[in-house]
Amino acid sequence: MTAPVRVLVCDDQALIRTGFATIIDAQPDLEVVGECGDGRSAVELAGRLEPDVVVMDVRMPVLDGIEATRLLAGEDVARPAKVLVVTTFNLDEYVYEALRAGASGFLLKDAPPAQLLHGIRTVASGAALLAPEVTRQLVGRYAARIRPAEDAPDSIPLTPRELEVLMLIADGLSNSEIAATLVISHETVKTYVSRILAKLGLRDRVQAVVYAYRRGLVT
């Protein structure tokens, strides 16, 4: 039997923490291994418990969720944690900063429980969770801030087809939508995505989106 996905829940509101923990623990494939109410405790607990996924609130005392995410999953972290940011605040800046800090996904607290569970499983599997509409609306709006004119497009080590797939990822399309757009199989798209991430040294689709904007492939 496969071991359950181990989850650490971090939120400064005890009622929400308990609610999340109850929903998660009710699933046979998920298990809450710890709870905390501030970002500093989140970093310490994650280091000690090594959860598969950290469910992280944004606004917390001592250390906010964005900075805690950066310490757990930032570019300089040797063994980055998988962080799913869940917040009541649907502000572009929070989403943007969370993704820049290394979060693998972003959800609103008013999302139905099934969406939270799906988010945890998605992030645990190594995939990123960001709704296409959030990708389009958010990263596009902050494109100028995240594109400090790095490599020219012609120096990107991808084939023309891989470049095409990368641009569709940046447009917020799912694998199924990319398959329909390019008239190729879903499995072929998955292969392309894996290849793109490996060639560019990226962790997930969210990083691929930021990469595409940084290099001016999409505006």
C-alpha angles and dihedrals in degrees: 000000000000115000113248121257106263113226132193114201118207120184132132093223111081093203093056092044090053092046093051092045092050093050093046097044091052089068117088092217097047132065132184108224098176148358133206141169106219139045097246091055089047091058093045095046093046090053091051101038100034095211121195091231133018115207102207132192118210105219108054134140127254092019124012123234094253094056091042089053090050091053091048102039109011126130094266096050112111095208106022119204122228107248127193109193113211119183144157090226114090093191118143091221093059092050092046095048092045092054092045088051090057105266115158095208148006130214136169119239092235090063112115117265091252089061092052091051091046089050093052092048092046094051091043090055090059096255125120125244117215122134112239092238090054090050093051096043098041111035091041091054092051096038093113091055095049099042108077092167100261122157120004113244092249091060094057109112097231134111116245090258093049089049089052091051091048091054091051090050088052089051087060098252119155121229090262092051091048090050091052093046095050094033093235132123125277089241091054090053090051089052091050092048092050090048093049093050092047095047093048095040092238126153101214148340093284091060089046090057092051090046092054092051093045091057095045094245089133131021 
